[in-house]
Amino acid sequence: MKNRFFATTLALLCCITSFAQKDTCNIGIYINSIYDFKLDDKSFMADFWVWMNYKNDSLAFEHTLEVTNNKSAEFSHYTMEKKAGWNWATQKCRAQLIHQWDVSKFPFDKQNLRIEIEDSQLDTSRLIYMADETNSKIDNSFSSGEWIIEKFSLKQGVRTYQTTYGNPSLSGKSSYPRVVAEITIRRKNSWVKLVKLLTGVYVAFLISCIVFFVSNESQDSRFCLCVGGIFAAIGNKYIVESVVPSSTSNTLMDNVHTLTFIFILLITVVMIISLRLFQSEDAQKKELSLKIDIWAFYSLTFLYTLINAILVYVAAR
């Protein structure tokens, strides 16, 4: 029993000693600006200040901070002062940051931009980061013609790697302290962009629907309208793809264009069926042909409008 008590006490003391040996650094970030949003390059730019408050005079952060999700990063203006018993170090950074733009709901998309800052020298056995959430902010002068900021947050964490980078005091893996700033941005004027981008494809569908009001005796006119509609829809798709970057998943724009192609094909099929009935010598079949035209116009227009409304509603939620 005594051995178990001493073993437990010893383990507890070891834990306390280990925790006491760790240095704590309060780290914060002030983002001056985010800009140069490049969807095709999967990146954006950010200018920001980083500060560190810590007690241990032997620590130095001039060359230890790393922006882990950067394409390029440049630190400058490093200063360190003693304030009220604390070491206060600051430095500025300009970085081009990697971001996988999710355009599946374009133009109703939101993006969660991240700035991941990590210590490149001291692991979590030596150093702990604490996020200065109170003072960390994004400049309220941020202005973009396309985006509006919805949310900003800074959280501390730990990044674990499946390697020790050759550190003989570690085995298997290593962990380093980090803070992550997350900025949620939302696209402005989404409905205006939607109307601009999809006006062409909706007009193409309406042109195709007009065939049901053209007499079956004017076969050439009917087929010309359908062909014109399909080419107008294809042209609009190329225009949209020049604005919205390609994506491996289906986007709202893809779904609307695919839907339009399918409905123009249905219009063509119904038109051919109606034409075959009209060309027969049976008066009842000719009358049925006229009814099919009227019902096809209203039913296909209603279904197309309904499915479009559902697609847009799901994307805009």
C-alpha positions in Angstrom: 0.0 0.0 0.0 2.8 2.4 0.9 4.6 1.6 -2.3 1.5 2.4 -4.3 1.1 5.7 -2.4 4.7 6.7 -3.0 4.5 5.7 -6.7 1.3 7.9 -7.1 2.9 10.8 -5.3 6.1 10.6 -7.4 4.1 10.5 -10.6 2.1 13.5 -9.5 5.3 15.4 -8.6 6.8 14.5 -12.0 3.7 15.9 -13.8 3.8 19.1 -11.7 7.5 19.5 -12.4 7.0 18.9 -16.1 4.2 21.4 -16.3 6.2 23.9 -14.3 9.1 23.7 -16.8 6.9 24.7 -19.6 6.9 28.4 -20.6 3.7 30.1 -21.5 3.4 32.7 -24.2 0.3 34.9 -24.7 0.1 35.5 -28.5 -2.3 37.8 -30.4 -2.8 39.0 -33.9 -4.2 42.2 -35.4 -5.1 41.9 -39.1 -4.6 45.2 -41.0 -6.0 43.9 -44.3 -6.9 40.9 -46.4 -6.9 41.3 -50.1 -5.9 39.9 -53.5 -8.4 37.0 -53.4 -7.3 34.7 -56.2 -9.7 31.8 -56.7 -7.7 30.3 -59.6 -4.4 30.5 -57.6 -6.1 29.2 -54.4 -4.7 32.0 -52.3 -5.2 35.4 -50.7 -3.0 38.0 -49.1 -2.9 39.3 -45.5 -1.0 41.9 -43.7 -1.0 41.6 -39.9 0.9 42.3 -36.6 1.7 39.5 -34.2 2.6 40.1 -30.5 3.9 37.8 -27.8 3.8 38.4 -24.0 6.0 36.1 -21.9 8.0 36.0 -18.6 11.1 34.0 -19.4 13.8 36.4 -20.6 15.7 33.6 -22.4 12.9 33.2 -24.9 13.2 35.0 -28.3 10.6 35.0 -31.0 12.4 37.0 -33.8 13.0 34.0 -36.0 10.8 31.3 -34.4 7.3 32.0 -35.7 6.1 30.3 -38.8 3.0 30.7 -40.9 2.4 27.1 -41.8 -0.3 27.6 -44.5 1.6 30.2 -46.5 2.9 30.3 -50.1 5.2 33.1 -49.1 5.6 35.0 -45.8 7.8 37.9 -44.8 8.3 39.1 -41.2 9.6 42.5 -40.4 9.7 45.3 -37.8 10.6 43.0 -34.9 10.8 44.8 -31.5 11.0 43.6 -27.9 10.5 45.7 -24.7 10.0 45.0 -21.0 6.6 46.2 -19.9 5.2 45.8 -16.4 7.3 42.7 -15.8 6.4 41.1 -19.1 8.5 40.7 -22.2 6.5 42.3 -25.1 7.7 41.3 -28.6 6.0 42.4 -31.8 6.5 41.9 -35.5 4.7 42.5 -38.7 4.0 39.9 -41.4 2.9 40.0 -45.0 1.9 36.6 -46.3 0.3 34.9 -49.3 -1.9 32.2 -47.8 -3.2 29.0 -49.2 -7.0 28.6 -49.3 -9.1 26.0 -51.1 -12.0 28.1 -52.4 -15.4 26.3 -52.2 -17.5 27.7 -55.0 -20.2 25.0 -55.0 -22.7 27.6 -53.7 -21.4 30.5 -55.8 -22.6 33.3 -55.7 -24.0 32.5 -52.2 -20.7 31.1 -50.9 -19.0 31.8 -47.6 -15.3 31.3 -47.1 -13.4 30.5 -43.9 -10.0 32.0 -44.3 -7.2 30.8 -41.9 -3.9 32.2 -40.7 -2.0 29.4 -38.9 0.9 30.5 -36.8 3.2 28.0 -35.2 6.5 27.9 -33.2 9.2 26.4 -35.4 11.7 25.6 -32.6 10.1 24.8 -29.2 7.7 21.9 -28.9 4.9 21.6 -26.4 7.2 20.0 -23.8 8.9 23.4 -23.6 6.3 26.0 -24.6 2.5 26.6 -24.6 0.7 29.2 -26.6 -2.3 31.0 -25.1 -4.5 33.0 -27.6 -5.0 36.7 -26.7 -8.6 36.7 -27.8 -9.4 40.0 -26.1 -7.0 42.1 -28.1 -6.9 40.1 -31.4 -9.1 41.8 -34.0 -9.4 42.6 -37.7 -9.2 46.3 -38.7 -12.7 47.7 -39.1 -11.6 49.8 -42.1 -11.6 46.6 -44.2 -13.4 47.3 -47.4 -14.0 45.1 -50.4 -16.3 45.5 -53.3 -17.0 41.7 -53.3 -16.8 40.5 -49.7 -18.1 41.3 -46.2 -16.6 40.0 -42.9 -19.0 38.0 -40.8 -16.8 36.6 -38.1 -13.3 36.7 -36.7 -11.8 34.4 -34.0 -8.4 33.4 -32.6 -7.9 30.0 -31.0 -4.9 28.2 -29.5 -4.1 24.6 -30.3 -1.4 22.0 -30.9 -0.1 20.7 -34.2 1.2 17.1 -34.0 3.5 15.7 -36.7 4.2 12.0 -37.3 7.9 12.6 -37.0 10.4 13.9 -34.4 12.4 15.8 -37.1 15.4 13.8 -35.7 15.1 15.2 -32.1 16.8 12.5 -30.0 14.7 13.5 -26.9 11.4 12.5 -28.7 10.1 9.3 -30.1 7.5 8.6 -32.8 5.9 12.1 -33.1 6.3 15.7 -32.1 3.8 18.4 -31.2 4.2 22.2 -31.5 2.1 25.1 -30.1 0.0 27.1 -32.5 -2.7 29.7 -32.8 -5.2 29.9 -35.7 -7.0 33.0 -36.8 -10.1 32.4 -38.7 -12.0 35.0 -40.8 -15.4 34.1 -42.2 -16.3 36.2 -45.2 -19.5 36.3 -47.3 -19.9 37.4 -50.9 -21.8 40.7 -51.4 -24.7 41.3 -53.7 -25.2 37.6 -54.3 -28.7 37.9 -55.9 -27.5 40.6 -58.3 -24.6 38.3 -59.4 -27.0 35.4 -59.8 -29.3 37.3 -62.1 -26.4 38.6 -64.2 -24.9 35.1 -64.6 -28.1 33.2 -65.3 -30.2 35.6 -67.4 -28.8 34.1 -70.6 -29.6 30.5 -69.7 -33.2 31.4 -68.5 -33.8 33.3 -71.8 -32.5 30.3 -73.7 -35.1 28.1 -72.0 -37.9 30.6 -72.7 -36.8 30.7 -76.4 -37.1 26.9 -76.5 -40.6 27.0 -74.9 -41.9 29.3 -77.6 -41.9 26.4 -80.0 -45.2 25.2 -78.4 -46.9 28.4 -79.8 -45.6 27.9 -83.3 -47.8 25.9 -85.7 -46.7 22.4 -86.5 -46.9 23.4 -90.1 -43.8 25.5 -89.6 -41.4 22.7 -88.7 -38.3 24.6 -89.6 -39.1 27.4 -87.3 -39.8 25.0 -84.4 -36.5 23.2 -84.8 -34.6 26.5 -85.3 -35.9 27.8 -82.0 -34.8 24.7 -80.1 -31.3 24.8 -81.7 -31.1 28.5 -80.9 -32.0 27.8 -77.3 -29.4 25.1 -76.8 -26.6 27.2 -78.4 -27.6 30.2 -76.2 -27.4 27.9 -73.1 -24.0 26.5 -74.1 -22.7 30.1 -74.7 -23.9 31.2 -71.3 -22.2 28.2 -69.7 -18.9 29.2 -71.3 -19.3 32.8 -70.0 -20.1 31.6 -66.5 -17.1 29.3 -66.5 -14.8 32.2 -67.3 -16.0 33.9 -64.1 -16.4 31.0 -61.7 -13.3 28.8 -61.4 -13.8 25.1 -62.2 -14.5 22.8 -59.3 -14.3 19.0 -58.9 -17.8 19.1 -57.3 -21.1 20.3 -58.9 -21.8 23.9 -58.4 -25.0 25.8 -58.4 -24.1 27.1 -61.9 -23.4 23.6 -63.1 -26.7 22.3 -61.8 -28.8 25.1 -63.4 -27.1 24.7 -66.8 -27.5 20.9 -66.7 -31.1 21.3 -65.8 -31.6 23.6 -68.7 -30.0 21.2 -71.2 -32.2 18.4 -69.9 -35.4 20.5 -70.3 -34.5 21.7 -73.8 -34.0 18.0 -74.7 -37.5 17.2 -73.2 -39.0 20.1 -75.2 -37.5 18.7 -78.4 -38.8 15.2 -77.6 -42.3 16.5 -76.9 -42.2 18.6 -80.1 -41.3 15.6 -82.2 -44.2 13.5 -80.7 -46.6 16.4 -81.3 -45.4 16.7 -84.9 -45.9 13.0 -85.6 -49.5 13.2 -84.3 -50.2 16.4 -86.3 -48.9 14.8 -89.5 -51.4 11.9 -89.2 -54.6 12.0 -91.1 -56.6 11.3 -87.9 -58.5 14.5 -86.8 -58.4 13.3 -83.1 -54.6 12.9 -83.2 -54.3 16.4 -84.6 -56.4 17.8 -81.8 -54.3 15.8 -79.3 -51.2 17.3 -80.8 -52.5 20.8 -80.0 -53.4 19.8 -76.4 -49.9 18.3 -75.9 -48.3 21.6 -77.0 -50.4 23.6 -74.5 -49.9 21.2 -71.6 -46.2 20.7 -72.3 -45.6 24.5 -72.2 -47.3 24.9 -68.8 -46.0 21.7 -67.2 -42.4 22.0 -68.3 -42.3 25.7 -67.4 -43.7 25.0 -64.0 -41.3 22.1 -63.3 -38.3 24.0 -64.5 -39.1 27.0 -62.4 -39.8 24.8 -59.3 -36.5 22.9 -59.6 -34.6 26.1 -60.1 -36.2 27.7 -57.1 -35.2 24.6 -55.0 -31.6 24.7 -56.2 -31.2 28.4 -55.5 -32.9 28.1 -52.1 -30.6 25.3 -51.0 -27.5 27.3 -52.1 -28.7 30.5 -50.5 -29.6 29.0 -47.1 
